[in-house]
Amino acid sequence: MARCDEGYLCEVCGEPVEEITDSDLYLRYVIGQISIDELTNSPERHICCNPVQAQFIVDESFEAVAIDGAFDKRQLDPDQSKSQQELITRGWRRLQQVAKLGISIADYPLDKLRAQ
């Protein structure tokens, strides 16, 4: 079965990622971690199935994620952690918006990234 026929399955939990607002793949695209060309070939996950990244989303509409160990944001350089938190939170908020805007996929990334 083709990927488009089966939907996007989370490589972590195996369940479908049914909404773009829950997509780690599209979050990574919105914040510039992957290019538009990589969307069809990159693995998909639910945002919460990637806790290393999800821990940086700080919004009252998002259930906070905390992890322990070497990748815990509290163990990182405070400036780096703050920068990641700002970027990923902005990206998550943008992802929530694009689902409702009816815009081209090329316009999904954050404004600063689209200008580059």
C-alpha positions as CSV (number, residue, x, y, z in Angstrom):
1,M,0.0,0.0,0.0
2,A,1.3,3.4,-0.9
3,R,2.1,5.9,1.9
4,C,-0.7,8.2,0.6
5,D,-3.2,5.3,0.8
6,E,-2.3,4.4,4.4
7,G,-1.9,7.9,5.7
8,Y,1.0,9.0,7.8
9,L,1.8,6.5,10.6
10,C,3.8,7.6,13.6
11,E,7.2,5.8,13.5
12,V,7.1,5.7,17.4
13,C,3.6,4.5,18.3
14,G,2.5,3.2,14.9
15,E,-0.8,5.1,15.1
16,P,-2.0,7.5,12.3
17,V,-1.1,11.1,12.6
18,E,-4.5,12.3,11.6
19,E,-4.2,16.1,12.0
20,I,-1.5,18.4,10.8
21,T,-1.7,20.1,14.2
22,D,-0.3,17.0,15.8
23,S,2.4,16.4,13.2
24,D,6.0,16.5,14.3
25,L,7.0,16.3,10.6
26,Y,5.2,19.5,9.7
27,L,6.3,21.2,12.9
28,R,9.9,20.5,11.8
29,Y,9.1,22.0,8.4
30,V,7.5,25.1,9.9
31,I,10.6,25.8,12.0
32,G,13.1,25.1,9.2
33,Q,14.5,21.8,10.4
34,I,13.6,20.1,7.1
35,S,12.9,21.5,3.6
36,I,9.7,21.2,1.6
37,D,11.4,18.5,-0.5
38,E,12.0,16.3,2.5
39,L,8.3,16.2,3.6
40,T,7.5,13.1,1.6
41,N,10.6,11.2,2.5
42,S,11.0,12.0,6.2
43,P,9.5,9.9,9.0
44,E,6.3,11.1,10.7
45,R,5.6,11.2,14.4
46,H,3.0,12.8,16.7
47,I,4.5,15.9,18.3
48,C,4.2,14.2,21.8
49,C,6.0,11.1,20.4
50,N,9.1,13.3,20.0
51,P,9.4,14.5,23.6
52,V,12.9,15.9,23.1
53,Q,11.3,18.5,20.8
54,A,7.9,18.7,22.5
55,Q,9.4,19.8,25.8
56,F,10.2,23.2,24.2
57,I,6.5,24.0,23.5
58,V,5.3,26.3,26.2
59,D,1.7,27.3,25.6
60,E,-1.4,27.0,27.8
61,S,-3.1,25.0,25.0
62,F,-0.4,22.4,24.9
63,E,0.1,19.8,27.7
64,A,3.6,20.3,29.0
65,V,6.2,17.6,28.3
66,A,9.1,16.9,30.6
67,I,11.9,14.5,30.1
68,D,14.9,13.4,32.2
69,G,18.4,12.8,31.1
70,A,20.9,14.4,28.8
71,F,18.3,16.0,26.5
72,D,16.3,17.6,29.3
73,K,16.0,21.2,28.4
74,R,16.8,22.1,32.1
75,Q,20.2,20.6,31.6
76,L,21.0,22.6,28.5
77,D,22.6,26.0,28.3
78,P,19.9,28.5,29.4
79,D,20.3,30.7,26.4
80,Q,20.1,27.7,24.0
81,S,17.1,26.4,25.9
82,K,15.3,29.7,25.7
83,S,16.1,30.1,22.0
84,Q,14.7,26.6,21.3
85,Q,11.7,27.2,23.4
86,E,10.9,30.5,21.5
87,L,11.4,28.9,18.1
88,I,9.5,25.7,18.7
89,T,6.6,27.4,20.5
90,R,6.3,29.9,17.7
91,G,6.4,27.0,15.2
92,W,3.7,25.1,17.1
93,R,1.5,28.1,17.2
94,R,2.0,28.6,13.5
95,L,1.1,25.0,12.8
96,Q,-2.2,25.5,14.7
97,Q,-2.9,28.5,12.4
98,V,-2.0,27.0,9.0
99,A,-4.5,24.2,9.6
100,K,-7.3,26.9,9.4
101,L,-5.8,29.3,6.8
102,G,-6.1,27.4,3.6
103,I,-2.7,28.6,2.4
104,S,-0.1,27.0,0.2
105,I,2.3,24.6,1.9
106,A,5.1,26.9,0.8
107,D,3.7,29.5,3.1
108,Y,3.6,27.3,6.3
109,P,7.1,28.2,7.6
110,L,7.6,31.0,10.0
111,D,7.9,34.4,8.3
112,K,11.6,34.8,9.0
113,L,12.3,31.4,7.4
114,R,10.2,32.1,4.3
115,A,12.2,35.2,3.7
116,Q,15.5,33.2,3.5
